Amino acid sequence: MASEKKQCPDCRADMIEGFILDMTYGGQLVPRWLAGRPEKSMWTGVKAKGKECRSVATYRCVKCGLLRSYATTEADPPGLWGN
Ligand SMILES: [Zn+2]
């Protein structure tokens, strides 16, 4: 079975999967990557509807602490950003 292990580009140590939690006044959000540029929306601040949206996994090097983010999995836009 091929392992999805990531290695730190700097020190070649293992990188472990995680994610960065976005703190908002509405609670906590897992970050999303969206295609294109942000467009203003009257209701939610930023328009997310109709854009390609992916969840973001961030890997951390166990040795030097470097963070690398990968937006590999398609996901729904965060609910806070409207229907
Ligand atoms: Zn490292």
PDB file of the backbone (N, CA, C, O) and the ligand in Angstrom, with CONECT records:
HET     ZN  A 101       1
ATOM      1  N   MET A   1       0.837  -1.198   0.000  1.00  0.00           N
ATOM      2  CA  MET A   1       0.000   0.000   0.000  1.00  0.00           C
ATOM      3  C   MET A   1       0.875   1.253   0.000  1.00  0.00           C
ATOM      4  O   MET A   1       1.730   1.422   0.869  1.00  0.00           O
ATOM      5  N   ALA A   2       0.659   2.110  -0.960  1.00  0.00           N
ATOM      6  CA  ALA A   2       1.452   3.332  -1.043  1.00  0.00           C
ATOM      7  C   ALA A   2       1.080   4.278   0.085  1.00  0.00           C
ATOM      8  O   ALA A   2      -0.095   4.558   0.323  1.00  0.00           O
ATOM      9  N   SER A   3       2.067   4.749   0.751  1.00  0.00           N
ATOM     10  CA  SER A   3       1.784   5.653   1.865  1.00  0.00           C
ATOM     11  C   SER A   3       1.754   7.087   1.374  1.00  0.00           C
ATOM     12  O   SER A   3       2.490   7.463   0.462  1.00  0.00           O
ATOM     13  N   GLU A   4       0.896   7.878   1.991  1.00  0.00           N
ATOM     14  CA  GLU A   4       0.725   9.282   1.617  1.00  0.00           C
ATOM     15  C   GLU A   4       1.644  10.163   2.435  1.00  0.00           C
ATOM     16  O   GLU A   4       1.430  11.372   2.526  1.00  0.00           O
ATOM     17  N   LYS A   5       2.647   9.581   3.021  1.00  0.00           N
ATOM     18  CA  LYS A   5       3.536  10.344   3.895  1.00  0.00           C
ATOM     19  C   LYS A   5       4.221  11.464   3.154  1.00  0.00           C
ATOM     20  O   LYS A   5       4.771  11.281   2.068  1.00  0.00           O
ATOM     21  N   LYS A   6       4.174  12.632   3.769  1.00  0.00           N
ATOM     22  CA  LYS A   6       4.856  13.787   3.204  1.00  0.00           C
ATOM     23  C   LYS A   6       6.176  13.977   3.947  1.00  0.00           C
ATOM     24  O   LYS A   6       6.301  13.693   5.138  1.00  0.00           O
ATOM     25  N   GLN A   7       7.149  14.468   3.192  1.00  0.00           N
ATOM     26  CA  GLN A   7       8.438  14.746   3.805  1.00  0.00           C
ATOM     27  C   GLN A   7       8.744  16.220   3.716  1.00  0.00           C
ATOM     28  O   GLN A   7       8.421  16.874   2.724  1.00  0.00           O
ATOM     29  N   CYS A   8       9.364  16.740   4.750  1.00  0.00           N
ATOM     30  CA  CYS A   8       9.750  18.139   4.777  1.00  0.00           C
ATOM     31  C   CYS A   8      10.785  18.408   3.688  1.00  0.00           C
ATOM     32  O   CYS A   8      11.787  17.699   3.602  1.00  0.00           O
ATOM     33  N   PRO A   9      10.551  19.438   2.847  1.00  0.00           N
ATOM     34  CA  PRO A   9      11.503  19.747   1.778  1.00  0.00           C
ATOM     35  C   PRO A   9      12.824  20.293   2.318  1.00  0.00           C
ATOM     36  O   PRO A   9      13.836  20.275   1.618  1.00  0.00           O
ATOM     37  N   ASP A  10      12.816  20.766   3.530  1.00  0.00           N
ATOM     38  CA  ASP A  10      14.032  21.341   4.105  1.00  0.00           C
ATOM     39  C   ASP A  10      14.890  20.304   4.805  1.00  0.00           C
ATOM     40  O   ASP A  10      16.086  20.187   4.537  1.00  0.00           O
ATOM     41  N   CYS A  11      14.263  19.546   5.711  1.00  0.00           N
ATOM     42  CA  CYS A  11      15.105  18.656   6.523  1.00  0.00           C
ATOM     43  C   CYS A  11      14.754  17.185   6.334  1.00  0.00           C
ATOM     44  O   CYS A  11      15.331  16.323   6.997  1.00  0.00           O
ATOM     45  N   ARG A  12      13.824  16.890   5.446  1.00  0.00           N
ATOM     46  CA  ARG A  12      13.503  15.497   5.101  1.00  0.00           C
ATOM     47  C   ARG A  12      12.889  14.704   6.242  1.00  0.00           C
ATOM     48  O   ARG A  12      12.824  13.476   6.188  1.00  0.00           O
ATOM     49  N   ALA A  13      12.444  15.398   7.262  1.00  0.00           N
ATOM     50  CA  ALA A  13      11.775  14.701   8.352  1.00  0.00           C
ATOM     51  C   ALA A  13      10.321  14.445   7.957  1.00  0.00           C
ATOM     52  O   ALA A  13       9.831  15.028   6.990  1.00  0.00           O
ATOM     53  N   ASP A  14       9.640  13.591   8.689  1.00  0.00           N
ATOM     54  CA  ASP A  14       8.234  13.315   8.413  1.00  0.00           C
ATOM     55  C   ASP A  14       7.379  14.541   8.680  1.00  0.00           C
ATOM     56  O   ASP A  14       7.663  15.345   9.568  1.00  0.00           O
ATOM     57  N   MET A  15       6.312  14.661   7.877  1.00  0.00           N
ATOM     58  CA  MET A  15       5.335  15.722   8.128  1.00  0.00           C
ATOM     59  C   MET A  15       4.022  15.052   8.505  1.00  0.00           C
ATOM     60  O   MET A  15       3.599  14.083   7.874  1.00  0.00           O
ATOM     61  N   ILE A  16       3.392  15.577   9.533  1.00  0.00           N
ATOM     62  CA  ILE A  16       2.146  14.970   9.974  1.00  0.00           C
ATOM     63  C   ILE A  16       0.964  15.836   9.561  1.00  0.00           C
ATOM     64  O   ILE A  16       1.030  17.066   9.556  1.00  0.00           O
ATOM     65  N   GLU A  17      -0.124  15.144   9.212  1.00  0.00           N
ATOM     66  CA  GLU A  17      -1.296  15.843   8.700  1.00  0.00           C
ATOM     67  C   GLU A  17      -2.059  16.548   9.811  1.00  0.00           C
ATOM     68  O   GLU A  17      -2.157  16.057  10.935  1.00  0.00           O
ATOM     69  N   GLY A  18      -2.589  17.693   9.468  1.00  0.00           N
ATOM     70  CA  GLY A  18      -3.439  18.431  10.399  1.00  0.00           C
ATOM     71  C   GLY A  18      -4.191  19.485   9.631  1.00  0.00           C
ATOM     72  O   GLY A  18      -4.307  19.397   8.408  1.00  0.00           O
ATOM     73  N   PHE A  19      -4.691  20.454  10.306  1.00  0.00           N
ATOM     74  CA  PHE A  19      -5.336  21.570   9.631  1.00  0.00           C
ATOM     75  C   PHE A  19      -5.292  22.778  10.534  1.00  0.00           C
ATOM     76  O   PHE A  19      -5.122  22.669  11.748  1.00  0.00           O
ATOM     77  N   ILE A  20      -5.449  23.934   9.915  1.00  0.00           N
ATOM     78  CA  ILE A  20      -5.435  25.173  10.680  1.00  0.00           C
ATOM     79  C   ILE A  20      -6.867  25.596  10.934  1.00  0.00           C
ATOM     80  O   ILE A  20      -7.678  25.704  10.014  1.00  0.00           O
ATOM     81  N   LEU A  21      -7.155  25.828  12.179  1.00  0.00           N
ATOM     82  CA  LEU A  21      -8.501  26.210  12.551  1.00  0.00           C
ATOM     83  C   LEU A  21      -8.635  27.723  12.470  1.00  0.00           C
ATOM     84  O   LEU A  21      -7.860  28.467  13.072  1.00  0.00           O
ATOM     85  N   ASP A  22      -9.629  28.160  11.719  1.00  0.00           N
ATOM     86  CA  ASP A  22      -9.903  29.588  11.615  1.00  0.00           C
ATOM     87  C   ASP A  22     -10.855  29.996  12.724  1.00  0.00           C
ATOM     88  O   ASP A  22     -11.942  29.436  12.862  1.00  0.00           O
ATOM     89  N   MET A  23     -10.444  30.958  13.498  1.00  0.00           N
ATOM     90  CA  MET A  23     -11.332  31.439  14.535  1.00  0.00           C
ATOM     91  C   MET A  23     -12.115  32.627  13.986  1.00  0.00           C
ATOM     92  O   MET A  23     -11.527  33.603  13.518  1.00  0.00           O
ATOM     93  N   THR A  24     -13.413  32.543  14.042  1.00  0.00           N
ATOM     94  CA  THR A  24     -14.234  33.680  13.650  1.00  0.00           C
ATOM     95  C   THR A  24     -15.177  33.986  14.798  1.00  0.00           C
ATOM     96  O   THR A  24     -15.280  33.219  15.755  1.00  0.00           O
ATOM     97  N   TYR A  25     -15.855  35.103  14.693  1.00  0.00           N
ATOM     98  CA  TYR A  25     -16.779  35.427  15.771  1.00  0.00           C
ATOM     99  C   TYR A  25     -17.975  34.481  15.766  1.00  0.00           C
ATOM    100  O   TYR A  25     -18.731  34.425  16.736  1.00  0.00           O
ATOM    101  N   GLY A  26     -18.142  33.746  14.686  1.00  0.00           N
ATOM    102  CA  GLY A  26     -19.245  32.782  14.645  1.00  0.00           C
ATOM    103  C   GLY A  26     -18.840  31.416  15.162  1.00  0.00           C
ATOM    104  O   GLY A  26     -19.681  30.528  15.300  1.00  0.00           O
ATOM    105  N   GLY A  27     -17.574  31.242  15.447  1.00  0.00           N
ATOM    106  CA  GLY A  27     -17.126  29.929  15.908  1.00  0.00           C
ATOM    107  C   GLY A  27     -15.797  29.580  15.275  1.00  0.00           C
ATOM    108  O   GLY A  27     -14.953  30.447  15.050  1.00  0.00           O
ATOM    109  N   GLN A  28     -15.622  28.318  14.994  1.00  0.00           N
ATOM    110  CA  GLN A  28     -14.368  27.870  14.410  1.00  0.00           C
ATOM    111  C   GLN A  28     -14.630  27.264  13.050  1.00  0.00           C
ATOM    112  O   GLN A  28     -15.612  26.548  12.852  1.00  0.00           O
ATOM    113  N   LEU A  29     -13.747  27.557  12.115  1.00  0.00           N
ATOM    114  CA  LEU A  29     -13.928  27.078  10.757  1.00  0.00           C
ATOM    115  C   LEU A  29     -12.678  26.357  10.286  1.00  0.00           C
ATOM    116  O   LEU A  29     -11.555  26.793  10.541  1.00  0.00           O
ATOM    117  N   VAL A  30     -12.891  25.260   9.602  1.00  0.00           N
ATOM    118  CA  VAL A  30     -11.773  24.647   8.906  1.00  0.00           C
ATOM    119  C   VAL A  30     -11.604  25.422   7.608  1.00  0.00           C
ATOM    120  O   VAL A  30     -12.588  25.664   6.909  1.00  0.00           O
ATOM    121  N   PRO A  31     -10.390  25.812   7.273  1.00  0.00           N
ATOM    122  CA  PRO A  31     -10.213  26.655   6.090  1.00  0.00           C
ATOM    123  C   PRO A  31     -10.576  25.940   4.802  1.00  0.00           C
ATOM    124  O   PRO A  31     -10.488  24.717   4.700  1.00  0.00           O
ATOM    125  N   ARG A  32     -10.982  26.726   3.829  1.00  0.00           N
ATOM    126  CA  ARG A  32     -11.304  26.209   2.508  1.00  0.00           C
ATOM    127  C   ARG A  32     -10.494  26.977   1.486  1.00  0.00           C
ATOM    128  O   ARG A  32     -10.217  28.165   1.647  1.00  0.00           O
ATOM    129  N   TRP A  33     -10.122  26.279   0.439  1.00  0.00           N
ATOM    130  CA  TRP A  33      -9.489  26.938  -0.684  1.00  0.00           C
ATOM    131  C   TRP A  33     -10.544  27.141  -1.754  1.00  0.00           C
ATOM    132  O   TRP A  33     -11.317  26.231  -2.056  1.00  0.00           O
ATOM    133  N   LEU A  34     -10.574  28.350  -2.336  1.00  0.00           N
ATOM    134  CA  LEU A  34     -11.550  28.644  -3.372  1.00  0.00           C
ATOM    135  C   LEU A  34     -10.851  29.116  -4.627  1.00  0.00           C
ATOM    136  O   LEU A  34      -9.878  29.868  -4.558  1.00  0.00           O
ATOM    137  N   ALA A  35     -11.340  28.679  -5.771  1.00  0.00           N
ATOM    138  CA  ALA A  35     -10.756  29.084  -7.036  1.00  0.00           C
ATOM    139  C   ALA A  35     -11.051  30.547  -7.324  1.00  0.00           C
ATOM    140  O   ALA A  35     -12.100  31.065  -6.941  1.00  0.00           O
ATOM    141  N   GLY A  36     -10.138  31.198  -7.989  1.00  0.00           N
ATOM    142  CA  GLY A  36     -10.361  32.565  -8.420  1.00  0.00           C
ATOM    143  C   GLY A  36     -10.075  33.589  -7.341  1.00  0.00           C
ATOM    144  O   GLY A  36      -9.440  33.299  -6.328  1.00  0.00           O
ATOM    145  N   ARG A  37     -10.561  34.793  -7.586  1.00  0.00           N
ATOM    146  CA  ARG A  37     -10.340  35.882  -6.645  1.00  0.00           C
ATOM    147  C   ARG A  37     -11.584  36.092  -5.800  1.00  0.00           C
ATOM    148  O   ARG A  37     -12.698  35.781  -6.223  1.00  0.00           O
ATOM    149  N   PRO A  38     -11.383  36.622  -4.600  1.00  0.00           N
ATOM    150  CA  PRO A  38     -12.559  36.855  -3.760  1.00  0.00           C
ATOM    151  C   PRO A  38     -13.449  37.939  -4.345  1.00  0.00           C
ATOM    152  O   PRO A  38     -12.964  38.980  -4.787  1.00  0.00           O
ATOM    153  N   GLU A  39     -14.740  37.691  -4.345  1.00  0.00           N
ATOM    154  CA  GLU A  39     -15.703  38.691  -4.791  1.00  0.00           C
ATOM    155  C   GLU A  39     -16.549  39.086  -3.601  1.00  0.00           C
ATOM    156  O   GLU A  39     -16.916  38.256  -2.769  1.00  0.00           O
ATOM    157  N   LYS A  40     -16.841  40.344  -3.541  1.00  0.00           N
ATOM    158  CA  LYS A  40     -17.646  40.802  -2.409  1.00  0.00           C
ATOM    159  C   LYS A  40     -19.096  40.362  -2.565  1.00  0.00           C
ATOM    160  O   LYS A  40     -19.651  40.371  -3.664  1.00  0.00           O
ATOM    161  N   SER A  41     -19.681  39.988  -1.470  1.00  0.00           N
ATOM    162  CA  SER A  41     -21.085  39.657  -1.463  1.00  0.00           C
ATOM    163  C   SER A  41     -21.767  40.471  -0.364  1.00  0.00           C
ATOM    164  O   SER A  41     -21.221  40.674   0.721  1.00  0.00           O
ATOM    165  N   MET A  42     -22.960  40.924  -0.680  1.00  0.00           N
ATOM    166  CA  MET A  42     -23.688  41.736   0.296  1.00  0.00           C
ATOM    167  C   MET A  42     -23.947  40.995   1.592  1.00  0.00           C
ATOM    168  O   MET A  42     -23.927  41.592   2.668  1.00  0.00           O
ATOM    169  N   TRP A  43     -24.186  39.718   1.495  1.00  0.00           N
ATOM    170  CA  TRP A  43     -24.675  38.974   2.650  1.00  0.00           C
ATOM    171  C   TRP A  43     -23.566  38.416   3.515  1.00  0.00           C
ATOM    172  O   TRP A  43     -23.657  38.456   4.742  1.00  0.00           O
ATOM    173  N   THR A  44     -22.547  37.911   2.909  1.00  0.00           N
ATOM    174  CA  THR A  44     -21.611  37.097   3.674  1.00  0.00           C
ATOM    175  C   THR A  44     -20.190  37.641   3.660  1.00  0.00           C
ATOM    176  O   THR A  44     -19.293  37.034   4.245  1.00  0.00           O
ATOM    177  N   GLY A  45     -19.967  38.796   2.991  1.00  0.00           N
ATOM    178  CA  GLY A  45     -18.623  39.331   2.955  1.00  0.00           C
ATOM    179  C   GLY A  45     -17.869  38.860   1.730  1.00  0.00           C
ATOM    180  O   GLY A  45     -17.368  39.673   0.952  1.00  0.00           O
ATOM    181  N   VAL A  46     -17.787  37.567   1.556  1.00  0.00           N
ATOM    182  CA  VAL A  46     -17.090  37.020   0.398  1.00  0.00           C
ATOM    183  C   VAL A  46     -17.982  35.978  -0.259  1.00  0.00           C
ATOM    184  O   VAL A  46     -18.602  35.153   0.412  1.00  0.00           O
ATOM    185  N   LYS A  47     -18.033  36.033  -1.577  1.00  0.00           N
ATOM    186  CA  LYS A  47     -18.871  35.120  -2.322  1.00  0.00           C
ATOM    187  C   LYS A  47     -18.159  33.790  -2.526  1.00  0.00           C
ATOM    188  O   LYS A  47     -17.054  33.744  -3.067  1.00  0.00           O
ATOM    189  N   ALA A  48     -18.790  32.725  -2.096  1.00  0.00           N
ATOM    190  CA  ALA A  48     -18.176  31.408  -2.260  1.00  0.00           C
ATOM    191  C   ALA A  48     -18.989  30.529  -3.190  1.00  0.00           C
ATOM    192  O   ALA A  48     -18.512  29.502  -3.673  1.00  0.00           O
ATOM    193  N   LYS A  49     -20.210  30.940  -3.432  1.00  0.00           N
ATOM    194  CA  LYS A  49     -21.127  30.114  -4.213  1.00  0.00           C
ATOM    195  C   LYS A  49     -20.652  29.943  -5.646  1.00  0.00           C
ATOM    196  O   LYS A  49     -20.220  30.906  -6.280  1.00  0.00           O
ATOM    197  N   GLY A  50     -20.729  28.752  -6.145  1.00  0.00           N
ATOM    198  CA  GLY A  50     -20.394  28.507  -7.540  1.00  0.00           C
ATOM    199  C   GLY A  50     -18.917  28.396  -7.826  1.00  0.00           C
ATOM    200  O   GLY A  50     -18.524  28.172  -8.971  1.00  0.00           O
ATOM    201  N   LYS A  51     -18.090  28.547  -6.808  1.00  0.00           N
ATOM    202  CA  LYS A  51     -16.658  28.431  -7.013  1.00  0.00           C
ATOM    203  C   LYS A  51     -16.192  27.023  -6.652  1.00  0.00           C
ATOM    204  O   LYS A  51     -16.784  26.330  -5.824  1.00  0.00           O
ATOM    205  N   GLU A  52     -15.123  26.643  -7.301  1.00  0.00           N
ATOM    206  CA  GLU A  52     -14.508  25.384  -6.911  1.00  0.00           C
ATOM    207  C   GLU A  52     -14.018  25.533  -5.477  1.00  0.00           C
ATOM    208  O   GLU A  52     -13.373  26.522  -5.131  1.00  0.00           O
ATOM    209  N   CYS A  53     -14.325  24.556  -4.658  1.00  0.00           N
ATOM    210  CA  CYS A  53     -14.004  24.683  -3.239  1.00  0.00           C
ATOM    211  C   CYS A  53     -13.338  23.399  -2.751  1.00  0.00           C
ATOM    212  O   CYS A  53     -13.801  22.295  -3.038  1.00  0.00           O
ATOM    213  N   ARG A  54     -12.281  23.557  -2.034  1.00  0.00           N
ATOM    214  CA  ARG A  54     -11.571  22.391  -1.515  1.00  0.00           C
ATOM    215  C   ARG A  54     -11.213  22.581  -0.060  1.00  0.00           C
ATOM    216  O   ARG A  54     -10.944  23.693   0.394  1.00  0.00           O
ATOM    217  N   SER A  55     -11.215  21.494   0.650  1.00  0.00           N
ATOM    218  CA  SER A  55     -10.758  21.574   2.032  1.00  0.00           C
ATOM    219  C   SER A  55      -9.235  21.599   2.033  1.00  0.00           C
ATOM    220  O   SER A  55      -8.599  21.092   1.109  1.00  0.00           O
ATOM    221  N   VAL A  56      -8.673  22.174   3.042  1.00  0.00           N
ATOM    222  CA  VAL A  56      -7.230  22.364   3.103  1.00  0.00           C
ATOM    223  C   VAL A  56      -6.643  21.526   4.232  1.00  0.00           C
ATOM    224  O   VAL A  56      -7.040  21.647   5.390  1.00  0.00           O
ATOM    225  N   ALA A  57      -5.695  20.680   3.870  1.00  0.00           N
ATOM    226  CA  ALA A  57      -4.959  19.929   4.883  1.00  0.00           C
ATOM    227  C   ALA A  57      -3.579  20.545   5.010  1.00  0.00           C
ATOM    228  O   ALA A  57      -2.915  20.803   4.005  1.00  0.00           O
ATOM    229  N   THR A  58      -3.158  20.776   6.202  1.00  0.00           N
ATOM    230  CA  THR A  58      -1.853  21.386   6.424  1.00  0.00           C
ATOM    231  C   THR A  58      -0.950  20.391   7.141  1.00  0.00           C
ATOM    232  O   THR A  58      -1.293  19.862   8.199  1.00  0.00           O
ATOM    233  N   TYR A  59       0.180  20.155   6.558  1.00  0.00           N
ATOM    234  CA  TYR A  59       1.139  19.219   7.146  1.00  0.00           C
ATOM    235  C   TYR A  59       2.206  19.992   7.904  1.00  0.00           C
ATOM    236  O   TYR A  59       2.639  21.063   7.479  1.00  0.00           O
ATOM    237  N   ARG A  60       2.622  19.430   9.032  1.00  0.00           N
ATOM    238  CA  ARG A  60       3.645  20.085   9.847  1.00  0.00           C
ATOM    239  C   ARG A  60       4.845  19.165   9.997  1.00  0.00           C
ATOM    240  O   ARG A  60       4.714  17.986  10.327  1.00  0.00           O
ATOM    241  N   CYS A  61       6.008  19.729   9.747  1.00  0.00           N
ATOM    242  CA  CYS A  61       7.242  18.971   9.916  1.00  0.00           C
ATOM    243  C   CYS A  61       7.496  18.747  11.401  1.00  0.00           C
ATOM    244  O   CYS A  61       7.451  19.689  12.193  1.00  0.00           O
ATOM    245  N   VAL A  62       7.761  17.498  11.776  1.00  0.00           N
ATOM    246  CA  VAL A  62       7.961  17.198  13.197  1.00  0.00           C
ATOM    247  C   VAL A  62       9.273  17.781  13.700  1.00  0.00           C
ATOM    248  O   VAL A  62       9.457  17.957  14.904  1.00  0.00           O
ATOM    249  N   LYS A  63      10.182  18.079  12.785  1.00  0.00           N
ATOM    250  CA  LYS A  63      11.500  18.536  13.203  1.00  0.00           C
ATOM    251  C   LYS A  63      11.613  20.058  13.249  1.00  0.00           C
ATOM    252  O   LYS A  63      11.984  20.627  14.275  1.00  0.00           O
ATOM    253  N   CYS A  64      11.288  20.721  12.121  1.00  0.00           N
ATOM    254  CA  CYS A  64      11.496  22.174  12.079  1.00  0.00           C
ATOM    255  C   CYS A  64      10.199  22.969  12.173  1.00  0.00           C
ATOM    256  O   CYS A  64      10.232  24.191  12.324  1.00  0.00           O
ATOM    257  N   GLY A  65       9.062  22.291  12.085  1.00  0.00           N
ATOM    258  CA  GLY A  65       7.797  22.999  12.265  1.00  0.00           C
ATOM    259  C   GLY A  65       7.264  23.647  11.000  1.00  0.00           C
ATOM    260  O   GLY A  65       6.258  24.354  11.054  1.00  0.00           O
ATOM    261  N   LEU A  66       7.909  23.428   9.871  1.00  0.00           N
ATOM    262  CA  LEU A  66       7.424  23.992   8.607  1.00  0.00           C
ATOM    263  C   LEU A  66       6.004  23.524   8.334  1.00  0.00           C
ATOM    264  O   LEU A  66       5.672  22.360   8.560  1.00  0.00           O
ATOM    265  N   LEU A  67       5.167  24.431   7.848  1.00  0.00           N
ATOM    266  CA  LEU A  67       3.802  24.079   7.482  1.00  0.00           C
ATOM    267  C   LEU A  67       3.654  24.116   5.969  1.00  0.00           C
ATOM    268  O   LEU A  67       4.132  25.033   5.302  1.00  0.00           O
ATOM    269  N   ARG A  68       2.981  23.095   5.443  1.00  0.00           N
ATOM    270  CA  ARG A  68       2.659  23.060   4.014  1.00  0.00           C
ATOM    271  C   ARG A  68       1.194  22.698   3.878  1.00  0.00           C
ATOM    272  O   ARG A  68       0.714  21.756   4.509  1.00  0.00           O
ATOM    273  N   SER A  69       0.495  23.442   3.060  1.00  0.00           N
ATOM    274  CA  SER A  69      -0.935  23.204   2.906  1.00  0.00           C
ATOM    275  C   SER A  69      -1.231  22.559   1.557  1.00  0.00           C
ATOM    276  O   SER A  69      -0.636  22.914   0.540  1.00  0.00           O
ATOM    277  N   TYR A  70      -2.154  21.612   1.567  1.00  0.00           N
ATOM    278  CA  TYR A  70      -2.586  20.939   0.355  1.00  0.00           C
ATOM    279  C   TYR A  70      -4.102  21.038   0.253  1.00  0.00           C
ATOM    280  O   TYR A  70      -4.824  20.672   1.180  1.00  0.00           O
ATOM    281  N   ALA A  71      -4.571  21.534  -0.878  1.00  0.00           N
ATOM    282  CA  ALA A  71      -6.015  21.617  -1.091  1.00  0.00           C
ATOM    283  C   ALA A  71      -6.398  20.521  -2.074  1.00  0.00           C
ATOM    284  O   ALA A  71      -6.563  20.776  -3.267  1.00  0.00           O
ATOM    285  N   THR A  72      -6.536  19.319  -1.574  1.00  0.00           N
ATOM    286  CA  THR A  72      -6.704  18.184  -2.471  1.00  0.00           C
ATOM    287  C   THR A  72      -8.133  17.668  -2.545  1.00  0.00           C
ATOM    288  O   THR A  72      -8.531  17.105  -3.565  1.00  0.00           O
ATOM    289  N   THR A  73      -8.899  17.846  -1.499  1.00  0.00           N
ATOM    290  CA  THR A  73     -10.215  17.233  -1.434  1.00  0.00           C
ATOM    291  C   THR A  73     -11.310  18.254  -1.711  1.00  0.00           C
ATOM    292  O   THR A  73     -11.368  19.302  -1.067  1.00  0.00           O
ATOM    293  N   GLU A  74     -12.173  17.946  -2.665  1.00  0.00           N
ATOM    294  CA  GLU A  74     -13.290  18.848  -2.916  1.00  0.00           C
ATOM    295  C   GLU A  74     -14.225  18.865  -1.730  1.00  0.00           C
ATOM    296  O   GLU A  74     -14.481  17.836  -1.105  1.00  0.00           O
ATOM    297  N   ALA A  75     -14.731  20.041  -1.428  1.00  0.00           N
ATOM    298  CA  ALA A  75     -15.579  20.175  -0.249  1.00  0.00           C
ATOM    299  C   ALA A  75     -16.626  21.244  -0.496  1.00  0.00           C
ATOM    300  O   ALA A  75     -16.514  22.054  -1.416  1.00  0.00           O
ATOM    301  N   ASP A  76     -17.634  21.227   0.341  1.00  0.00           N
ATOM    302  CA  ASP A  76     -18.646  22.276   0.269  1.00  0.00           C
ATOM    303  C   ASP A  76     -18.089  23.528   0.916  1.00  0.00           C
ATOM    304  O   ASP A  76     -17.301  23.451   1.859  1.00  0.00           O
ATOM    305  N   PRO A  77     -18.500  24.685   0.407  1.00  0.00           N
ATOM    306  CA  PRO A  77     -18.081  25.924   1.073  1.00  0.00           C
ATOM    307  C   PRO A  77     -18.589  25.913   2.505  1.00  0.00           C
ATOM    308  O   PRO A  77     -19.603  25.279   2.800  1.00  0.00           O
ATOM    309  N   PRO A  78     -17.908  26.595   3.379  1.00  0.00           N
ATOM    310  CA  PRO A  78     -18.329  26.638   4.772  1.00  0.00           C
ATOM    311  C   PRO A  78     -19.740  27.182   4.889  1.00  0.00           C
ATOM    312  O   PRO A  78     -20.119  28.107   4.171  1.00  0.00           O
ATOM    313  N   GLY A  79     -20.505  26.615   5.783  1.00  0.00           N
ATOM    314  CA  GLY A  79     -21.899  26.994   5.937  1.00  0.00           C
ATOM    315  C   GLY A  79     -22.098  28.448   6.309  1.00  0.00           C
ATOM    316  O   GLY A  79     -23.105  29.060   5.952  1.00  0.00           O
ATOM    317  N   LEU A  80     -21.145  28.992   7.019  1.00  0.00           N
ATOM    318  CA  LEU A  80     -21.237  30.378   7.445  1.00  0.00           C
ATOM    319  C   LEU A  80     -21.327  31.329   6.258  1.00  0.00           C
ATOM    320  O   LEU A  80     -21.872  32.427   6.372  1.00  0.00           O
ATOM    321  N   TRP A  81     -20.806  30.914   5.152  1.00  0.00           N
ATOM    322  CA  TRP A  81     -20.746  31.778   3.974  1.00  0.00           C
ATOM    323  C   TRP A  81     -22.024  31.726   3.151  1.00  0.00           C
ATOM    324  O   TRP A  81     -22.035  32.150   1.995  1.00  0.00           O
ATOM    325  N   GLY A  82     -23.064  31.229   3.715  1.00  0.00           N
ATOM    326  CA  GLY A  82     -24.356  31.301   3.037  1.00  0.00           C
ATOM    327  C   GLY A  82     -24.635  30.129   2.132  1.00  0.00           C
ATOM    328  O   GLY A  82     -23.742  29.339   1.825  1.00  0.00           O
ATOM    329  N   ASN A  83     -25.880  30.015   1.703  1.00  0.00           N
ATOM    330  CA  ASN A  83     -26.354  28.839   0.991  1.00  0.00           C
ATOM    331  C   ASN A  83     -25.898  28.819  -0.441  1.00  0.00           C
ATOM    332  O   ASN A  83     -26.217  27.887  -1.178  1.00  0.00           O
TER     333      ASN A  83
HETATM  334 ZN    ZN A 101      11.534  20.289   8.442  1.00  0.00          ZN2+
END
